[in-house]
Amino acid sequence: MKALIFDMDGVIIDSEKVYEQADQQWFTENGIKTDRIALRQCLGCTDDVNWGMIARWNPELDIAEVFQKYRAFCRDVRVNYEKIYRPYVQTLIDQCRRCGILTALASSSPMDNIQTVLCDCQLEGQFDLVVSGCDLPVSKPDPAIFLQCAKQLGCAPAECVVIEDSLNGVTAGKRAGMTVIGLDDPYFGQDLSKADVRVDQLEQIVITDKGFLIGGQAL
């Protein structure tokens, strides 16, 4: 393998629960009808996918206007990313660097949010490539973001490993022709059955000169 691609939310940072709780409180305070279980199926997608669903549940609202208010709310909410950062990410990056493996961050989050996370978690400059799905015309489960990473890294998709925590992310990685490691989180109950291998924590992944080891077994 020549490249390791990380998702951000749910992988680098354990953020999905924090976001869900903050979002649901904001939706309630603003009288916006939502379906929490249905929205969980959008994990890994860009905002336009989530808000397309919210628009259908709230046909009487000017969704474009509401979304702008929501984005302002997101900018004002200060999440302690350092507190929910998974520090073993740096260990994996260091292992990749020693083995000559490139690293990328491929997130559906907006680039300004990605940069905030990287800054707070002291990961600025650690990845060889950072890509936001908001800069692409389609979202996960479409493989576009992963194919873009492979292209920019100069690797074939089959030479890339992806770490994902959502059904949409796993599906995108497999559609891209990459090897996918699924990171399980029972809280959301995502179907990661299509992943090549699944782990409960990142520490189960070890990268050596001989390749990737998952729980001591070769990937």
Secondary structure, 3 states (H helix, E strand, C coil): CCEEEECCECCCECCHHHHHHHHHHHHHHCCCCCCHHHHHCCCCCCHHHHHHHHHHHCCCCCHHHHHHHHHHHHHHCCCCHHHHECCHHHHHHHHHHHHCCEEEEEECCCHHHHHHHHHHCCCCCCCCEEEEHHHCCCCCCCCHHHHHHHHHHCCCHHHEEEEECCHHHHHHHHHCCCEEEEECCCCCCCCCCCCCEEECCHHHEEEECCEEEECCEEC
